[in-house]
């Protein structure tokens, strides 16, 4: 709980810090991208989040614990740098129950200002199944399901966007700007993670336990931090069609502890961590039709090797609406803060 509180405070502080750049005084090259400070961007979208756990042996063979998350439908809006999205996993979109139930709270914030991009995670899952279907599943079941497996993952990252005068992340991912010409940017920053995995019994199924050097593990915890560098590029065709690709790579120093009942094994290691963003679609002065995917891959090393993969993908239809004088006055506090 104390660690979670620290992360919340950091999210608030980091989330507000870069947003102080005034919308009207950014100095961006309008032949490359334009913004719409007097507009509200409304969106209708479908999305799905997930946080998976991989456990690997020395031969790099792995078992994949996956959650059964919902496919959501939602609406949202963005004004200046402030966004609010509301979504729900309706029953008619989610009929796959043979994987078992997953209870989860997945808080992901992806903040994109002209000169900074920040990601924050607070993910809490309970109930996982092994993928693919049938792998070590008991007789009569489609999946090996573990209602007792719990995963908590928290993280923060912040990167500087060096070519902010010509490159806009928000055109691809927030739909409130319009990238009219191809451009790219160098990225540099740092990140921090904490994770915890618990189960009532061992995480590795008995049927394959002989393949792992430390098969009795029922809990792991880890902390890592490190600097990173990356690059982002948006290819634009006919001013409206775009494909965006972004990759950052960090070299994190981590501390991982494996628990086998009362016994434990701890070690330090250096691991590469990657985060990628992919988006494609149509963007114009009024409408945006696009899809995007944001994902992280976080490897961890000990007697067994572990990795988290977490992400969120969306399919979006968005439209920009002009604001009248009364509405602008009402929204003025948001424009000043965000």
N, C-alpha and C positions, 0 to 999 in steps of 0.2 A: 504493500500500500504506500509506503514512504517513497519507494522508487517511482511508482506511478505518479505520485503527487509532484515529484521533481520534474518528470517528463511533461506534465501538464503545464507547469510554470514555464518551462523552456519553450514549449510550443507557443504559448501566449506571447512571450517576449520576442522570440524569433519571428513569429507571425506578424507582429506589428512593426518591428524594426525596419524591414525593407520597404514597407508600404508608404513611407513618407515622401516618395518621389511624386511631385505634383503632376497630375495628368496633363495639364496644358503646357508644361514647361519641360517636357522630356527631351526636346531637341532631336527627335527621331527623323530619319530621312523618309519623307512621305512618299517618295517614289518607290520605296521598298515595302513599307507597311503603314497602314493608317489605323487610328483608334477612334472610338466613338464616345467621347466623354459625356454627351448629353443623351445617350441611349441606354435602355435596359435590354439585356439579352435574355430572352425566355427560351427554355428548352424542354423538349419531351424526349425521354431516353429510356433505353434498356441497359441494365448493367449486371455484372456478377463479380463478386470478390471471392478470394480464397487464400488460405495460407496452408501450404503442404509441408510435410516433413519427410526427408529422405534419410535412411540409415544405410551406410555403405560399408562393405568389408574391404580387405586389402586388395582384392581383385576388381574393385570398383563396381561390383554388383550391388544393387541396392533394393531395398523395399521402400515403397511409396505409400505413406499415410496421407490420405486425401479427405477433406471434409465434404459433406453433402450440403453445400450452400445453395441458397435460393437464387433464381433468376428473377431480377427485380424490374419493375416498371415504375417510372417516376417523372416528376416535373421539377424544374428549377429555374433560377434567375441569377444574373450577374449584373452588378452596377459598380462601376469603377473596379476596385479590387475585391469587392465583397460578393461572395456567392453563397446561395442557399439552395440545397437540393433535398428533396423528399422523395423516397422510393419505398416500395413494398413488394414482397414476393407473393403475388396472388396465386391462389391454388391452381387456376387453369394453366399457369405457366410452369408449375412444379408438380409433376406427377410421378417422379422417380423416387420411390420410397424404399426400394430393395437394398439401397446402400446403407440404410440406417439413418438415424436422426443426428443432426449436428446442431447444438445450441451455441450461438456465437454473438459476440459484440465486436464488430470490425470498424474501427474508427480510422479512416485514412484522410489526411489533409494534404493536398498538393497545391501549394501557393506559388503563383507565377506573377512576379512584378517585372518591370522592364529590365532591371539590372540583377535580379536575384530569382532563384528557383529553390523552393524548400519543400521537403516531404516529411511528414510526421505520421507515425503509426502507433496505434494502441489496439492490439488484436488479441481477443480472448475466445478460444474455441474449446468445446468439449464434445467428443464423439467423432471418431474417425474410422474409415474403412481402408483396407489395402487395395491398391490398384495395380494391375488390371483385374477385371472380373474373374472370379474363380481362383485367384492366387491364394493358396493355403486355406481356402474357404471350407468350413465344416460341411458334412453331407447334408444335402437339401437346401443349402444356402448359396446365394449368388456371390456374396462377398464375405470376407473376414472382417467382422465389425467389432470395434472396441468402444463401447460407450464410456469407458473409464479414462480414456486418454485425453489429457488436457494440455493445451498449448497456450502460452502467453508470450507475445512478442511485441516489444516496444522499440521504436527507433526514431531518430531525427537526422536529417541531412540538410545542408545548405550549400548552394553553389553560386558562384558569381558568373553572370552572363556578360562576356567581355564585348560582344558586338551588339549591344542593345539598341544602337541607333538604326541598325538595319535588320535585326533578327527579332522575331516575336514568337515566344513560346505560346502566348495566350491565343494567338490566331488559330493554332492547331488544337489546343487542349481546352480552352475556355470559351471559344467562339465569339469573343467580344472585340476582336481585332481582325484585320484583313491583311494577310501577307500577299502582296501583289507581284513580287519578284523573288527569285531564288536567292537564298542567303544562308550562311552558317555562322557558328560562333564557337569559340573555345570556352570550356567550363573548368572551374577549379573550386574546390571546397573541401568539406570534411563531413564525417558522419559518426553516429554512435548508436549502438544496439544493446538491448538486454533481452534475454529469452529464458523461458523455463518450460520444461516438459515433464509431466507427471503421469503415472499410471499406477493402478492397484497391483499389477503384476508386471512381469518383464515385457519390454517393448518388442522384442524379437520373437516371433512365433516358434514354438518348439520344433516344428517340422523342418526349419532351416537354421536352427541355432548353432549347429556344428560349423556353419560357414563363417561365423563371426568370432573374432578374438575375445570379445567381452559380451557374451550373450545374456548375462544376468542383469543388465541395466534396466532400471524401472524409473529413473529420473535423471534429467540433465539440466544444468543451468549454465549460462554463459554471458559474458560481457565483452564487447569489442569496440574499438575506436580507431579511426585512422583517416589520413588525408586521401584525396582523390583528384583525378583529372578526367576530362571527357570532351566530347564534341557533339554538336547538334547541327542538323542541316535540314532545310525545307526546300524541296524541289517544286517549283511552281510552273504550271503550263497554262497558257492562255489567260493569265492573271487570276484564274478561279480554281483550277484543279491543282491539288497539292498532295505531296507525300512527305512526311516528316519522319526522320530517324534520329534518335538521341541515345548515346551510350556513355555512361561514366564508370570508371574502374577505380576502386579504392584498395589500398593495402592496409588491412586492419590488423592491429595487434589484439589478440583475444585470449581470454582465460575461460577454460571450459572445465566443468566438474561433472563426472559421471558417478551416479549412485547405484550401488547394488545392495539394497537393504541399508544396513548401518555402515557398510564399507563404502569408500569413495576413492576416486582417482581424479587428480587435477593436473592440468598442464597449461602452459602458454604456447601459443603458436601464431604464425603470421599467415593470413589467408586473404586471397583476392575476393572482393565483393563487387558485383556488377549490378547496375540498374539501367534499364532501357525504357524508352518511350517510343511508341510507334503510332502514327496517325495518318489518315488518308481521307480525302473527300473533296467536296465542293465548298468554296467560301466566296462570298460576295458582299455587296454593301448591305443587303437586308437578310439574306438567307445563308444558312450553313447546314450541310448534310455530311456527316462524317462518322468515322469509327476511330477509337483510340484504345491503346493498351499500355498500361504502366506496370512494370514488374521489377522485382528484386530477386537476386540469387545470392544467398548468404551461406557459404560453407564454413564448417567447424571441424576441428581435428582433435582426436584423442585416440584411445585404443580402438574404438570404432570411429568412423568418419560420419558426420552428419551434415545436413544442408536444409535450410529453409528456402522455399520459393513462395513469394507472396505477390499478389497482383490484383488488378482491377481492370476490366475492359468494359467499354461502353459503345452503344450505337445511338447516335444523336441527330435530332432535327431541331434546329434553333433559328430564331428570328429576332431581329433587333427592332425595338419599338422606341420612337421618339418620346421624350418626357416633356410634359407641359410645365408652365411656370409654377403652378401649385405643387405638382409632384416633385419638381426639382427642389423647391423650398423644403418639402417634407424630407427628402432624401439628402439634404445638404450635410447633416451630421455624418452620414455614411461616407460621403465624398471626402470630407475633411479628415476622417480617421483612416479610411481604407484607400 
